[in-house]
Amino acid sequence: MTQNGRIVALVVAALAAIGGVLMQAAGKDGGGFPLFLLAAMIAVGTVFDAGYLERRRRPRGTWQLTAEREIDHQSGQILEVWYDPISGERRYLPTGERPD
């Protein structure tokens, strides 16, 4: 999940939790509990997303320089292609720069 997707999911979970608490407080039949439970599942699933935790634990410096080169047609710079074998992500950076 992307960083923006994670933020949206947590905002939706927070709004659902607030709605569940308000429904529970307003009614006597426990109608807000399922909404609160759904919010809790969304929050836990988002926070403990396996891909997110794996990216947080991975050591720095896993990027590998490939033999590929590209030309940025806007700036005319030569770009080197860096590859992360853990996530499969590729980055195109000007010659001499390293990914973080």
C-alpha positions as CSV (number, residue, x, y, z in Angstrom):
1,M,0.0,0.0,0.0
2,T,1.3,3.5,-0.8
3,Q,1.8,6.1,1.8
4,N,-1.2,8.1,0.6
5,G,-3.3,4.9,0.6
6,R,-2.2,4.3,4.2
7,I,-3.2,7.8,5.2
8,V,-6.6,7.5,3.6
9,A,-7.3,4.1,5.2
10,L,-6.3,5.5,8.7
11,V,-8.5,8.6,8.2
12,V,-11.5,6.4,7.1
13,A,-10.9,4.1,10.2
14,A,-10.8,7.1,12.5
15,L,-14.0,8.5,11.1
16,A,-15.7,5.1,11.3
17,A,-14.5,4.7,14.9
18,I,-15.9,8.1,15.8
19,G,-19.2,7.3,14.1
20,G,-19.4,3.9,15.9
21,V,-18.8,5.5,19.3
22,L,-21.4,8.2,18.6
23,M,-23.9,5.6,17.4
24,Q,-23.3,3.5,20.5
25,A,-23.7,6.5,22.8
26,A,-26.9,7.6,21.1
27,G,-28.7,4.2,21.0
28,K,-29.4,1.5,23.4
29,D,-29.3,-1.5,21.0
30,G,-25.5,-1.5,20.4
31,G,-25.8,-0.4,16.8
32,G,-22.4,1.3,16.8
33,F,-20.3,-1.7,17.8
34,P,-20.1,-3.3,14.3
35,L,-18.9,0.0,12.8
36,F,-16.3,0.5,15.6
37,L,-15.2,-3.1,15.0
38,L,-14.8,-2.5,11.3
39,A,-12.8,0.6,12.0
40,A,-10.5,-1.3,14.3
41,M,-9.9,-4.0,11.7
42,I,-9.1,-1.4,9.1
43,A,-6.6,0.3,11.4
44,V,-4.9,-2.9,12.5
45,G,-4.7,-4.2,8.9
46,T,-3.2,-0.9,7.8
47,V,-0.7,-0.5,10.6
48,F,0.5,-4.2,10.4
49,D,0.6,-4.4,6.6
50,A,3.2,-7.0,5.8
51,G,4.8,-5.0,2.9
52,Y,5.0,-1.8,5.0
53,L,6.7,-3.6,7.9
54,E,9.1,-5.4,5.6
55,R,10.1,-2.1,4.0
56,R,10.6,-0.5,7.4
57,R,12.9,-3.4,8.6
58,R,15.0,-3.7,5.5
59,P,18.6,-2.5,5.8
60,R,19.8,0.6,4.0
61,G,21.9,0.1,0.9
62,T,20.0,-2.7,-0.7
63,W,19.8,-0.7,-4.0
64,Q,21.8,-2.3,-6.9
65,L,23.0,-0.3,-9.9
66,T,22.0,-2.0,-13.2
67,A,23.8,-1.7,-16.5
68,E,20.8,0.2,-18.0
69,R,21.1,3.9,-18.9
70,E,18.3,6.3,-20.0
71,I,18.3,9.8,-21.4
72,D,15.9,12.3,-19.8
73,H,14.5,14.0,-22.8
74,Q,13.5,17.1,-20.9
75,S,16.9,17.9,-19.3
76,G,19.2,15.9,-21.5
77,Q,20.8,14.2,-18.5
78,I,21.9,10.6,-18.5
79,L,20.0,8.6,-15.9
80,E,21.2,5.4,-14.2
81,V,18.8,2.7,-13.3
82,W,18.8,1.5,-9.7
83,Y,16.9,-1.7,-8.6
84,D,15.7,-2.8,-5.2
85,P,15.5,-6.7,-5.2
86,I,13.4,-6.7,-2.1
87,S,10.5,-4.5,-3.3
88,G,11.1,-4.7,-7.1
89,E,11.1,-0.9,-7.2
90,R,13.2,0.9,-9.9
91,R,14.6,4.4,-9.7
92,Y,16.0,6.5,-12.4
93,L,18.6,8.9,-11.0
94,P,21.1,11.3,-12.7
95,T,24.6,9.8,-13.0
96,G,26.5,9.9,-9.8
97,E,23.5,10.1,-7.4
98,R,22.6,7.2,-5.1
99,P,19.1,6.3,-3.8
100,D,18.5,6.7,-0.1
